[in-house]
Amino acid sequence: MKSALKVGIVGLGRLGQRHAVNLAWHVPGATLNAACSPVAAERDWAAANLPELALYSDYTRMLEDASIDAVWLVTPTSLHADQIIAALRAGKHVFCEKPLSLDLAQCDRVIEVSAQYRHLQVMIGFVRRFDPSYRDAFDKIQEGAIGRSFMVRSQTCDKNDPDGFFVRFAPTSGGLFLDCSVHDIDLARWLLGNPRVTRVFASGTIAIHEGLRDCGDIDNGVAICEFEGGRIAVFQASRTMAHGHDTQTEVIGTAGALSVGRNPRANRVEIFDATGVRNECTPTFFERFEHAFLKEAEAFVASLNGGPPTGLTLDDAREATRIGIAMRESLTRGEAVNF
Ligand SMILES: NC(=O)c1ccc[n+]([C@@H]2O[C@H](COP(=O)([O-])OP(=O)(O)OC[C@H]3O[C@@H](n4cnc5c(N)ncnc54)[C@H](O)[C@@H]3O)[C@@H](O)[C@H]2O)c1
């Protein structure tokens, strides 16, 4: 029997701890052998909450550990490109959270280096492709259930956080479009059959969080993205929803439409009271995509253990960044960006 894939996780913050728990206990074919964070409190968390493993404060030191087959990068986006390249040079497979980078030249550098290490795989975590509902919608489109799909409407809208966590996060996240809409961009390309983008127009506003103005960001935005062959996508992103995390997508075809997540309910309980009939709402992206994060890890580990490819390429990740950058440029310049 093939021995389990030995994984080292890097970054134990908001999302890294979730990935670590999945890899430690729930992903067949993998074991979590190491964790790395420069923050002592996060390493303490790992020692207390994960099975026995090697702990590193320095990523370079972790890469010297010859027993590790793959690294799992859940670090600030501004570090992704350099950390992926270092891992490849150290002979490790790489999972890296989205987006690949905020800079197109950095994306190209990763693609170039990755081509020199063809025996190693790199996957960027566009988690929605592994969500069972999005996967079902994709399969139905492939089977022709809605005819020829030509339009996607997709949104990523977070619950308002009065503490303004993302205001502090904004300078390294790339802003609303590159941090949030990058998911919708990847979905639209996937669901429409990877068409070539031709033109983008974006607009936005600050509804609540004035602190975003200093780094040129917004808390609510919309964008239109035109693709070749008359295909089109409309995106919306928000940091200020009152009701909760509301991610939903509609795909429109010549013979029907599919909708994923139209009611962002937390569960199937309906409450009947003096205010009317209602559902509670999913609070954050994690509750909505908890199962998809596990499926994503399972799919990548299976692929590294000789299973089918995940279908997600570095070119897909580069294209999502390219379109996200164009949306940000369009917002700043107040005019459409033509490709
Ligand atoms: N797929 C999704 O839906 C989704 C959701 C949230 C975040 N993300 C992505 O995950 C990544 C991390 O986001 P987060 O919210 O967990 O951020 P975070 O700030 O909570 O965590 C970042 C982690 O990286 C660690 N770190 C910082 N510098 C490091 C270094 N030089 N070497 C090793 N570790 C280092 C920090 O100690 C921390 O543990 C981002 O790229 C973000 O875009 C994806």
The ligand as an SDF file (V2000), in Angstrom:
LIG
                    3D

 44 48  0  0  0  0  0  0  0  0999 V2000
  -10.9420   30.3170   -0.1870 N   0  0  0  0  0  0  0  0  0  0  0  0
  -11.5510   31.2390    0.5380 C   0  0  0  0  0  0  0  0  0  0  0  0
  -12.7640   31.3860    0.5060 O   0  0  0  0  0  0  0  0  0  0  0  0
  -10.7190   32.0900    1.4460 C   0  0  0  0  0  0  0  0  0  0  0  0
  -11.2850   32.6910    2.5630 C   0  0  0  0  0  0  0  0  0  0  0  0
  -10.4640   33.4430    3.4200 C   0  0  0  0  0  0  0  0  0  0  0  0
   -9.1170   33.6230    3.1280 C   0  0  0  0  0  0  0  0  0  0  0  0
   -8.6090   33.0370    2.0000 N   0  0  0  0  0  0  0  0  0  0  0  0
   -7.1800   33.2280    1.6660 C   0  0  0  0  0  0  0  0  0  0  0  0
   -6.3720   32.5920    2.6420 O   0  0  0  0  0  0  0  0  0  0  0  0
   -5.1780   33.3260    2.8370 C   0  0  0  0  0  0  0  0  0  0  0  0
   -4.9910   33.5920    4.3340 C   0  0  0  0  0  0  0  0  0  0  0  0
   -6.1140   34.3140    4.8010 O   0  0  0  0  0  0  0  0  0  0  0  0
   -6.5020   34.3360    6.3520 P   0  0  0  0  0  0  0  0  0  0  0  0
   -7.8270   35.0100    6.4040 O   0  0  0  0  0  0  0  0  0  0  0  0
   -6.3500   33.0000    6.9700 O   0  0  0  0  0  0  0  0  0  0  0  0
   -5.3680   35.3420    6.9100 O   0  0  0  0  0  0  0  0  0  0  0  0
   -4.7740   35.4640    8.3860 P   0  0  0  0  0  0  0  0  0  0  0  0
   -4.1300   36.7980    8.4350 O   0  0  0  0  0  0  0  0  0  0  0  0
   -5.8100   35.1180    9.4040 O   0  0  0  0  0  0  0  0  0  0  0  0
   -3.6510   34.3280    8.4380 O   0  0  0  0  0  0  0  0  0  0  0  0
   -2.4050   34.4300    7.7880 C   0  0  0  0  0  0  0  0  0  0  0  0
   -1.4460   33.4440    8.4060 C   0  0  0  0  0  0  0  0  0  0  0  0
   -0.1920   33.5070    7.7300 O   0  0  0  0  0  0  0  0  0  0  0  0
    0.8420   33.5150    8.7080 C   0  0  0  0  0  0  0  0  0  0  0  0
    2.0420   34.1350    8.1540 N   0  0  0  0  0  0  0  0  0  0  0  0
    2.2960   35.4540    7.9310 C   0  0  0  0  0  0  0  0  0  0  0  0
    3.5330   35.6190    7.4190 N   0  0  0  0  0  0  0  0  0  0  0  0
    4.0740   34.3860    7.3160 C   0  0  0  0  0  0  0  0  0  0  0  0
    5.3260   33.9000    6.8670 C   0  0  0  0  0  0  0  0  0  0  0  0
    6.2750   34.7360    6.3930 N   0  0  0  0  0  0  0  0  0  0  0  0
    5.5660   32.5580    6.8920 N   0  0  0  0  0  0  0  0  0  0  0  0
    4.6320   31.7170    7.3580 C   0  0  0  0  0  0  0  0  0  0  0  0
    3.4110   32.1080    7.7950 N   0  0  0  0  0  0  0  0  0  0  0  0
    3.1450   33.4330    7.7720 C   0  0  0  0  0  0  0  0  0  0  0  0
    0.2580   34.2860    9.8810 C   0  0  0  0  0  0  0  0  0  0  0  0
    0.9510   34.0100   11.0710 O   0  0  0  0  0  0  0  0  0  0  0  0
   -1.1560   33.7010    9.8900 C   0  0  0  0  0  0  0  0  0  0  0  0
   -1.1390   32.4710   10.5400 O   0  0  0  0  0  0  0  0  0  0  0  0
   -5.2870   34.5960    1.9800 C   0  0  0  0  0  0  0  0  0  0  0  0
   -4.5670   34.4110    0.7910 O   0  0  0  0  0  0  0  0  0  0  0  0
   -6.7780   34.6820    1.6550 C   0  0  0  0  0  0  0  0  0  0  0  0
   -7.0560   35.2740    0.3870 O   0  0  0  0  0  0  0  0  0  0  0  0
   -9.3630   32.2770    1.1700 C   0  0  0  0  0  0  0  0  0  0  0  0
  1  2  1  0
  2  3  2  0
  2  4  1  0
  4  5  1  0
  4 44  2  0
  5  6  2  0
  6  7  1  0
  7  8  2  0
  8  9  1  0
  8 44  1  0
  9 10  1  0
  9 42  1  0
 10 11  1  0
 11 12  1  0
 11 40  1  0
 12 13  1  0
 13 14  1  0
 14 15  2  0
 14 16  1  0
 14 17  1  0
 17 18  1  0
 18 19  2  0
 18 20  1  0
 18 21  1  0
 21 22  1  0
 22 23  1  0
 23 24  1  0
 23 38  1  0
 24 25  1  0
 25 26  1  0
 25 36  1  0
 26 27  1  0
 26 35  1  0
 27 28  2  0
 28 29  1  0
 29 30  1  0
 29 35  2  0
 30 31  1  0
 30 32  2  0
 32 33  1  0
 33 34  2  0
 34 35  1  0
 36 37  1  0
 36 38  1  0
 38 39  1  0
 40 41  1  0
 40 42  1  0
 42 43  1  0
M  CHG  2   8   1  16  -1
M  END
$$$$
